[in-house]
Amino acid sequence: MSSPADPDRRRLEEIFGDVLPETTSDERPQEPSGDQDAWYEENRPPHHDR
């Protein structure tokens, strides 16, 4: 059974691509990163000395 929004969604996807994914990023499996603290170390403000 299709909802009334299905044709509208297909038309939007034809024009703009997949505008809104079916799932959010927190619902999808996360790719493990090698170093969990790497992002924080790279983005640490300079006034926060160790």
QUIHUTA-V419559 format. One record per residue. N is the residue number from 1. RES is the residue in three letters. PSI is psi in degrees with one decimal (999 if undefined). D_FIRST is the distance of its C-alpha to the first C-alpha in Angstrom with 1 decimal. Layout:
n->{N N}
res->{RES RES}
psi->{PSI PSI}
d_first->{D_FIRST D_FIRST}
This chain:
n->{1 2 3 4 5 6 7 8 9 10 11 12 13 14 15 16 17 18 19 20 21 22 23 24 25 26 27 28 29 30 31 32 33 34 35 36 37 38 39 40 41 42 43 44 45 46 47 48 49 50}
res->{MET SER SER PRO ALA ASP PRO ASP ARG ARG ARG LEU GLU GLU ILE PHE GLY ASP VAL LEU PRO GLU THR THR SER ASP GLU ARG PRO GLN GLU PRO SER GLY ASP GLN ASP ALA TRP TYR GLU GLU ASN ARG PRO PRO HIS HIS ASP ARG}
psi->{127.8 147.1 163.0 -22.7 -14.1 -48.1 -37.1 -41.7 -42.6 -40.2 -44.1 -41.5 -33.7 -40.3 -49.1 -6.5 -165.1 92.3 -50.4 119.5 159.1 -30.3 156.6 167.1 -29.0 -11.3 -16.1 152.8 138.1 140.5 128.6 136.9 150.8 -51.5 111.9 -28.3 -0.7 -45.0 -43.0 -38.2 -41.6 -29.6 16.9 129.0 147.0 -23.9 -2.6 79.6 157.9 999}
d_first->{0.0 3.8 6.7 9.8 11.7 10.2 12.6 15.3 15.1 15.3 18.2 19.9 19.7 21.3 24.1 24.7 23.2 21.3 22.4 20.9 20.4 17.6 20.4 23.8 27.1 27.9 24.8 25.8 28.7 31.9 34.4 37.7 40.5 44.0 45.9 44.2 47.0 47.3 45.2 47.2 50.5 49.7 48.7 51.4 53.4 56.9 58.5 57.0 59.7 59.6}
